[in-house]
Amino acid sequence: MRGQALKRERGFTLVEVMVAIFVLLVGVLGVVALSDGAARSTTINKGREEGTNVDRDVIEATHTFQYSSISQASIYGQLQAQTDLADDDTGTTGYQIKRRGITYTVTVSVCIFDDPKDGMGAHDSNYCSDVAAAGTADNNPSDYKRVTVSAAWTSRNGNETVTQATIMRNNSRGPAIATFDTSPTAGNPTITSGSSQVYTFTTSLAPARALWYMDGTFQQDLTNGISGSGTGPYTFTWNLGSACSFNNNSVQDGTYFVAVQAFDNSDASPGQRSLTVNVNRCAPAQVLNLLGGRNPRFSNQVELNWDDNPEDDVAGYYVYRGIGAATPTQISTGPCSGLLKVSNCTEPDPSSGSSLTYYVKAVDKDGSGNYRTGTASANLSVTTTNTAPGTPTLYSGTTFSTLAWVPTTDPNSGDSVDYFRIYRDGTALSNRYDVIDNAPVSGWILWTDPNTGGTTHTYYVTAVDTHAAESTFSNSVTR
């Protein structure tokens, strides 16, 4: 009887456990893959959003040029002479603009469009390919110019491109903007103080109404509030909000395009006229979320990362370090020295066995063109001891192309696993390929290679805590 009782109380076999895990993995795979895809989409969308902003800035800059001066031969030189639109990599073929750590290759095309409403005229190679056939009825066939801008970059999804276009009208009808300046400063100004800026413009004919725009977005109809008469001068005011408040109610430092357009009683207008305006009222905002520490996986190198500063005029970051009880000073040598263009850096352990203190400051340029630092981030203390998290175990079945593992934990009090790092085709620093947040769904972390190149690869995963300690490598899986 005792033997029979023991037999009835036996546990699950290893085969039954593996079958249960397999069934669970099948059930949650769709949900987790969707969650992981959403995370990847967020990163891709951020690149697309900034690429759209690059297109928009280039298009707005073209509205500051005279219609007659815009051509395919001159457009790149005109754009690169503008503040914040210079070529950021003159050593590379093409036109590069760097924003938020992403390098965008910008291409601009200009062509002339002949409107068939007044008949067609003679055309040459400068005319748009989709314009109607040339004719002899129009002695001035250059009715419009179409400027098309494309920003291309490489993301986790491969090669990405966003394109925008604008039409510039060559029309003498209606009141043209004859002059457009800030008051009292003429030309393209830099605003270094104050909560508002006054603009003055004159017109070729008395306007029935006028509109003003900022970065291509309509701001105000000046029909009733316009100050002036006849051909002007007229004035309007851009309310900037409080300086250095760093909230959505105030205009943040950066480059803006302010434009005005006048219309007659028939709503005819020759188009907008713009100014490039640099707002530079404040030192950069405080750097947020500085994280990092020693990584025992790679000779205790110190790995740091922090949030990007959202202001458009930030030139980069300075990193400061103190060893032991010493007050941190700006790092003068090595990978974390100088003006960093990205929001992370890694340096060899500067003093084995000593505690370290770091902070970071964002850097811009003041009104005189000199580098200026903002408020320091909160201090980051890097201790001498920090046990790495537990090692992930990859699901090694061949049923799925997605990598899957159960999250591990961190043994240190007050610490936790921050993210998981994926290595592809090796375990050296150069094989670091991607990261995924520690955000399990139904108990699993899943990750899919967004760009395999059509070939199989071997993958490893490590867990990384909030102080940069990295676990040993998982088992390898080839997909």
Secondary structure in CASP SS format (residue, H / E / C, confidence):
PFRMAT SS
TARGET T0000
AUTHOR 0000-0000-0000
METHOD secondary structure of the structure
MODEL  1
M C 1.00
R H 1.00
G H 1.00
Q H 1.00
A H 1.00
L H 1.00
K H 1.00
R H 1.00
E C 1.00
R C 1.00
G C 1.00
F C 1.00
T C 1.00
L H 1.00
V H 1.00
E H 1.00
V H 1.00
M H 1.00
V H 1.00
A H 1.00
I H 1.00
F H 1.00
V H 1.00
L H 1.00
L H 1.00
V H 1.00
G H 1.00
V H 1.00
L H 1.00
G H 1.00
V H 1.00
V H 1.00
A H 1.00
L H 1.00
S H 1.00
D H 1.00
G H 1.00
A H 1.00
A H 1.00
R H 1.00
S H 1.00
T H 1.00
T H 1.00
I H 1.00
N H 1.00
K H 1.00
G H 1.00
R H 1.00
E H 1.00
E H 1.00
G H 1.00
T H 1.00
N H 1.00
V H 1.00
D H 1.00
R H 1.00
D H 1.00
V H 1.00
I H 1.00
E H 1.00
A H 1.00
T H 1.00
H C 1.00
T C 1.00
F C 1.00
Q C 1.00
Y H 1.00
S H 1.00
S H 1.00
I C 1.00
S C 1.00
Q C 1.00
A C 1.00
S C 1.00
I H 1.00
Y H 1.00
G H 1.00
Q H 1.00
L H 1.00
Q H 1.00
A C 1.00
Q C 1.00
T C 1.00
D C 1.00
L C 1.00
A C 1.00
D C 1.00
D C 1.00
D C 1.00
T C 1.00
G C 1.00
T C 1.00
T C 1.00
G C 1.00
Y E 1.00
Q E 1.00
I E 1.00
K E 1.00
R E 1.00
R C 1.00
G C 1.00
I E 1.00
T E 1.00
Y E 1.00
T E 1.00
V E 1.00
T E 1.00
V E 1.00
S E 1.00
V E 1.00
C E 1.00
I E 1.00
F E 1.00
D C 1.00
D C 1.00
P H 1.00
K H 1.00
D H 1.00
G C 1.00
M C 1.00
G C 1.00
A C 1.00
H C 1.00
D C 1.00
S C 1.00
N C 1.00
Y E 1.00
C C 1.00
S C 1.00
D C 1.00
V C 1.00
A C 1.00
A C 1.00
A C 1.00
G C 1.00
T C 1.00
A C 1.00
D C 1.00
N C 1.00
N C 1.00
P C 1.00
S C 1.00
D C 1.00
Y E 1.00
K E 1.00
R E 1.00
V E 1.00
T E 1.00
V E 1.00
S E 1.00
A E 1.00
A E 1.00
W E 1.00
T E 1.00
S E 1.00
R C 1.00
N C 1.00
G E 1.00
N E 1.00
E E 1.00
T E 1.00
V E 1.00
T E 1.00
Q E 1.00
A E 1.00
T E 1.00
I E 1.00
M E 1.00
R E 1.00
N C 1.00
N C 1.00
S C 1.00
R C 1.00
G C 1.00
P C 1.00
A C 1.00
I E 1.00
A E 1.00
T E 1.00
F E 1.00
D E 1.00
T E 1.00
S E 1.00
P C 1.00
T C 1.00
A C 1.00
G C 1.00
N C 1.00
P C 1.00
T E 1.00
I E 1.00
T C 1.00
S C 1.00
G C 1.00
S C 1.00
S E 1.00
Q E 1.00
V E 1.00
Y E 1.00
T E 1.00
F E 1.00
T E 1.00
T E 1.00
S C 1.00
L C 1.00
A C 1.00
P C 1.00
A C 1.00
R E 1.00
A E 1.00
L E 1.00
W E 1.00
Y E 1.00
M E 1.00
D C 1.00
G C 1.00
T E 1.00
F E 1.00
Q E 1.00
Q E 1.00
D E 1.00
L C 1.00
T C 1.00
N C 1.00
G C 1.00
I C 1.00
S E 1.00
G C 1.00
S C 1.00
G C 1.00
T C 1.00
G C 1.00
P C 1.00
Y E 1.00
T E 1.00
F E 1.00
T E 1.00
W E 1.00
N E 1.00
L C 1.00
G C 1.00
S C 1.00
A C 1.00
C C 1.00
S C 1.00
F C 1.00
N C 1.00
N C 1.00
N C 1.00
S C 1.00
V C 1.00
Q C 1.00
D C 1.00
G E 1.00
T E 1.00
Y E 1.00
F E 1.00
V E 1.00
A E 1.00
V E 1.00
Q E 1.00
A E 1.00
F E 1.00
D C 1.00
N C 1.00
S C 1.00
D C 1.00
A C 1.00
S C 1.00
P C 1.00
G C 1.00
Q C 1.00
R E 1.00
S E 1.00
L E 1.00
T E 1.00
V E 1.00
N E 1.00
V E 1.00
N C 1.00
R C 1.00
C C 1.00
A C 1.00
P C 1.00
A C 1.00
Q C 1.00
V C 1.00
L C 1.00
N C 1.00
L C 1.00
L E 1.00
G E 1.00
G E 1.00
R E 1.00
N E 1.00
P H 1.00
R H 1.00
F H 1.00
S C 1.00
N C 1.00
Q E 1.00
V E 1.00
E E 1.00
L E 1.00
N E 1.00
W C 1.00
D C 1.00
D C 1.00
N C 1.00
P C 1.00
E C 1.00
D C 1.00
D C 1.00
V C 1.00
A C 1.00
G E 1.00
Y E 1.00
Y E 1.00
V E 1.00
Y E 1.00
R E 1.00
G E 1.00
I E 1.00
G C 1.00
A C 1.00
A C 1.00
T C 1.00
P C 1.00
T E 1.00
Q E 1.00
I C 1.00
S C 1.00
T C 1.00
G C 1.00
P C 1.00
C C 1.00
S C 1.00
G C 1.00
L C 1.00
L E 1.00
K C 1.00
V C 1.00
S C 1.00
N E 1.00
C E 1.00
T E 1.00
E E 1.00
P C 1.00
D C 1.00
P C 1.00
S C 1.00
S C 1.00
G C 1.00
S C 1.00
S C 1.00
L E 1.00
T E 1.00
Y E 1.00
Y E 1.00
V E 1.00
K E 1.00
A E 1.00
V E 1.00
D E 1.00
K E 1.00
D C 1.00
G C 1.00
S C 1.00
G C 1.00
N C 1.00
Y E 1.00
R E 1.00
T E 1.00
G C 1.00
T C 1.00
A C 1.00
S C 1.00
A C 1.00
N C 1.00
L E 1.00
S E 1.00
V E 1.00
T C 1.00
T C 1.00
T C 1.00
N C 1.00
T C 1.00
A C 1.00
P C 1.00
G C 1.00
T C 1.00
P C 1.00
T C 1.00
L E 1.00
Y C 1.00
S C 1.00
G C 1.00
T C 1.00
T C 1.00
F C 1.00
S C 1.00
T C 1.00
L E 1.00
A E 1.00
W E 1.00
V C 1.00
P C 1.00
T C 1.00
T C 1.00
D C 1.00
P C 1.00
N C 1.00
S C 1.00
G C 1.00
D C 1.00
S C 1.00
V E 1.00
D E 1.00
Y E 1.00
F E 1.00
R E 1.00
I E 1.00
Y E 1.00
R E 1.00
D C 1.00
G C 1.00
T C 1.00
A C 1.00
L H 1.00
S H 1.00
N H 1.00
R E 1.00
Y E 1.00
D E 1.00
V E 1.00
I E 1.00
D E 1.00
N C 1.00
A C 1.00
P C 1.00
V E 1.00
S C 1.00
G C 1.00
W E 1.00
I E 1.00
L E 1.00
W E 1.00
T C 1.00
D C 1.00
P C 1.00
N C 1.00
T C 1.00
G C 1.00
G C 1.00
T C 1.00
T C 1.00
H C 1.00
T E 1.00
Y E 1.00
Y E 1.00
V E 1.00
T E 1.00
A E 1.00
V E 1.00
D E 1.00
T C 1.00
H C 1.00
A C 1.00
A C 1.00
E E 1.00
S C 1.00
T C 1.00
F C 1.00
S C 1.00
N C 1.00
S C 1.00
V E 1.00
T E 1.00
R C 1.00
END
